Amino acid sequence: MVYIIEDDINIRELESYALRRSGFETREFDSPAEFFRAVNDVLPSLVLLDLMLPGADGLGVLANLKSDRRTRSLPVIIVSAKTKELDRVKGLDIGADDYITKPFSIAELVSRVRAVLRRTRHYTGEDAVIIFSGLRLDIARREVFVDGEPLTLTYTEFELLLLLSRFPGTVLSRVQILGEVWGGEYDAETRTVDMHVTSLRRKLGLRGRLIITVRGVGYMLKEQE
């Protein structure tokens, strides 16, 4: 089930139509109040969130979801007419898993939804734990600890950190990262990887220095000297 929060009825119906044609169930909302009442009853698999809502800020809705223990792991894709990089970064920092700008193609929307749902799958295995220089990733529980303190990451941030931690000391190109984390759904020239790395570094605090930028290539996780 995909919940759609969008005040423009034409866009809302277009999104719903596209997803239903692709086999998804949807529910549509034109206000945060109605949406949160529905969330309290049934959690969706994913949320499509507009930023400019009547009487409300979409980023505030996102922050509300991410501050609630019950909904903080809920995948959210922002769909907005705001195209500035600052708006994208704010959304990703708060916890959005993806950001789509309007106007968008139906094919792109469905592809992005499928990509986010793929990478929000749960890992299994009781012994699936990675420990690296103050970081501890419990893959089975999708939990991250930094110097013993729990850290909340979005699904995408977790997948990115997991990929880097599986290949410590190895430079991964942006193309490789896009393919592994986003399933190759993006143009290799996009700054999606860079923006997510920036957000991840901020959340890791001092341990964010473990993620090294290799100019012109990509990123790697490397022990601090």
C-alpha positions as CSV (number, residue, x, y, z in Angstrom):
1,M,0.0,0.0,0.0
2,V,1.3,3.4,-1.0
3,Y,0.0,6.5,0.7
4,I,0.0,9.7,-1.5
5,I,-0.1,13.1,0.2
6,E,-0.7,15.7,-2.5
7,D,-3.1,18.7,-2.5
8,D,-3.2,19.0,-6.3
9,I,-6.0,16.6,-7.3
10,N,-4.7,16.2,-10.9
11,I,-1.2,15.2,-9.7
12,R,-2.6,13.0,-7.0
13,E,-4.8,11.1,-9.4
14,L,-2.0,10.8,-11.9
15,E,0.3,9.3,-9.3
16,S,-2.4,6.9,-8.0
17,Y,-3.3,5.9,-11.6
18,A,0.3,5.2,-12.5
19,L,0.9,3.1,-9.4
20,R,-2.4,1.1,-9.7
21,R,-1.6,0.3,-13.3
22,S,1.7,-1.1,-12.1
23,G,0.0,-3.4,-9.5
24,F,0.2,-1.2,-6.3
25,E,-2.6,-0.3,-4.0
26,T,-2.9,3.3,-3.1
27,R,-4.7,5.7,-0.8
28,E,-4.8,9.4,-1.5
29,F,-4.8,12.4,1.0
30,D,-4.9,16.1,0.5
31,S,-4.0,17.0,4.0
32,P,-1.6,15.9,6.7
33,A,-4.4,15.5,9.3
34,E,-6.2,12.9,7.2
35,F,-3.0,11.2,6.4
36,F,-1.9,10.8,10.0
37,R,-5.3,9.4,11.0
38,A,-4.8,6.7,8.3
39,V,-1.3,6.0,9.4
40,N,-2.5,5.5,13.0
41,D,-4.8,2.8,11.7
42,V,-2.6,1.1,9.0
43,L,1.0,1.6,8.1
44,P,1.7,1.8,4.4
45,S,4.7,0.3,2.6
46,L,5.8,3.7,1.3
47,V,4.7,7.4,1.2
48,L,4.8,9.9,-1.6
49,L,4.9,13.3,0.0
50,D,4.4,16.7,-1.5
51,L,6.3,19.6,0.2
52,M,3.9,22.4,-0.4
53,L,0.7,21.5,1.4
54,P,-2.2,23.8,2.4
55,G,-1.6,25.0,5.9
56,A,1.4,22.7,6.4
57,D,5.0,22.1,5.5
58,G,5.8,18.8,4.0
59,L,9.2,18.8,5.7
60,G,7.3,19.1,9.0
61,V,5.2,16.0,8.0
62,L,8.4,14.2,7.2
63,A,10.1,15.2,10.5
64,N,7.0,14.0,12.4
65,L,7.2,10.6,10.7
66,K,10.9,10.3,11.5
67,S,10.5,11.3,15.1
68,D,7.9,8.6,15.8
69,R,9.3,5.2,16.7
70,R,6.4,3.5,14.9
71,T,6.9,5.3,11.6
72,R,10.6,6.4,11.5
73,S,11.6,3.5,9.2
74,L,8.7,4.1,6.8
75,P,10.1,4.8,3.3
76,V,9.3,8.3,2.1
77,I,9.7,9.7,-1.4
78,I,9.3,13.5,-1.7
79,V,7.6,14.6,-4.9
80,S,8.0,18.4,-5.2
81,A,8.1,21.3,-7.6
82,K,11.0,22.7,-5.5
83,T,14.1,21.9,-7.6
84,K,16.9,23.7,-5.6
85,E,19.7,21.5,-4.3
86,L,19.1,23.0,-0.8
87,D,15.5,21.6,-0.8
88,R,16.8,18.2,-1.8
89,V,19.4,18.2,0.9
90,K,17.0,19.3,3.6
91,G,14.6,16.5,2.6
92,L,17.3,13.8,2.6
93,D,18.8,15.1,5.9
94,I,15.4,14.8,7.6
95,G,15.0,11.2,6.4
96,A,13.5,11.1,2.9
97,D,14.7,8.1,0.9
98,D,14.4,9.8,-2.5
99,Y,13.4,13.1,-4.1
100,I,11.5,13.5,-7.3
101,T,11.0,16.9,-8.9
102,K,7.9,17.9,-10.8
103,P,7.1,17.6,-13.6
104,F,8.0,13.9,-13.7
105,S,7.3,11.0,-16.0
106,I,5.0,8.2,-15.0
107,A,7.7,5.6,-15.8
108,E,10.2,7.4,-13.6
109,L,7.7,7.6,-10.7
110,V,7.0,3.9,-10.8
111,S,10.6,3.0,-11.3
112,R,11.7,5.1,-8.3
113,V,9.0,3.6,-6.1
114,R,10.1,0.1,-7.0
115,A,13.7,1.0,-6.4
116,V,13.0,2.3,-2.9
117,L,10.9,-0.7,-2.0
118,R,13.7,-3.0,-3.3
119,R,16.4,-1.4,-1.2
120,T,14.2,-1.3,1.9
121,R,14.1,-5.1,2.1
122,H,15.1,-6.6,5.4
123,Y,18.3,-8.7,5.8
124,T,18.3,-12.0,7.7
125,G,20.9,-13.8,9.6
126,E,21.5,-13.6,13.3
127,D,25.3,-13.3,12.9
128,A,25.2,-10.6,10.3
129,V,27.1,-7.9,12.1
130,I,29.9,-5.6,10.8
131,I,32.2,-3.8,13.2
132,F,34.6,-1.2,11.8
133,S,36.5,1.6,13.7
134,G,33.8,2.5,16.2
135,L,30.9,1.6,13.9
136,R,28.7,-1.5,14.5
137,L,26.1,-2.5,11.9
138,D,23.6,-5.2,12.9
139,I,22.3,-6.2,9.4
140,A,19.6,-8.5,10.7
141,R,18.1,-5.7,12.8
142,R,19.1,-2.9,10.6
143,E,20.7,-1.1,13.5
144,V,23.7,1.2,13.6
145,F,25.8,2.1,16.6
146,V,28.5,4.7,16.7
147,D,30.9,4.3,19.6
148,G,28.2,2.3,21.4
149,E,25.5,4.9,20.8
150,P,22.5,4.0,18.6
151,L,22.1,6.0,15.4
152,T,18.9,6.4,13.3
153,L,19.5,6.2,9.6
154,T,17.1,6.1,6.6
155,Y,16.9,2.9,4.6
156,T,19.0,4.5,1.9
157,E,21.7,5.8,4.3
158,F,21.9,2.3,5.9
159,E,22.3,0.6,2.5
160,L,25.0,3.1,1.6
161,L,26.9,2.6,4.8
162,L,26.5,-1.1,4.6
163,L,27.9,-1.2,1.1
164,L,31.0,0.8,2.1
165,S,31.5,-1.2,5.2
166,R,31.5,-4.5,3.2
167,F,34.4,-3.2,1.2
168,P,36.6,-1.2,3.6
169,G,39.7,0.3,2.0
170,T,38.2,-0.2,-1.5
171,V,37.3,2.7,-3.7
172,L,33.7,2.4,-5.0
173,S,32.8,4.5,-8.0
174,R,29.6,6.5,-8.0
175,V,28.4,4.2,-10.8
176,Q,29.0,1.1,-8.7
177,I,27.3,2.7,-5.7
178,L,24.3,3.7,-7.8
179,G,24.0,0.2,-9.2
180,E,24.3,-1.5,-5.8
181,V,22.2,0.9,-3.6
182,W,19.8,2.3,-6.2
183,G,19.6,-0.6,-8.5
184,G,20.9,1.4,-11.5
185,E,17.7,3.4,-11.6
186,Y,19.6,6.7,-11.9
187,D,21.7,8.6,-14.4
188,A,25.3,8.0,-13.4
189,E,25.9,11.8,-13.6
190,T,23.4,12.6,-10.8
191,R,24.6,14.0,-7.5
192,T,22.3,11.7,-5.6
193,V,25.2,9.7,-4.2
194,D,27.1,12.8,-3.1
195,M,24.0,14.2,-1.3
196,H,23.4,11.0,0.5
197,V,27.1,10.7,1.5
198,T,26.9,14.3,2.9
199,S,23.8,13.4,4.9
200,L,25.4,10.2,6.2
201,R,28.6,12.0,7.2
202,R,26.7,14.5,9.2
203,K,24.8,11.8,11.1
204,L,28.0,9.9,11.8
205,G,29.6,12.9,13.5
206,L,33.3,12.5,13.9
207,R,33.1,9.0,12.5
208,G,31.9,10.6,9.3
209,R,35.6,11.1,8.5
210,L,35.8,7.4,7.9
211,I,34.1,8.0,4.5
212,I,36.8,9.2,2.2
213,T,36.2,11.1,-1.0
214,V,38.4,9.9,-3.9
215,R,38.3,12.8,-6.3
216,G,36.9,12.1,-9.7
217,V,36.1,8.5,-8.7
218,G,33.9,7.9,-5.7
219,Y,34.1,6.9,-2.0
220,M,35.6,4.4,0.3
221,L,35.5,3.6,4.0
222,K,39.0,3.9,5.5
223,E,40.4,3.5,9.0
224,Q,41.4,6.9,10.5
225,E,45.2,7.2,10.9
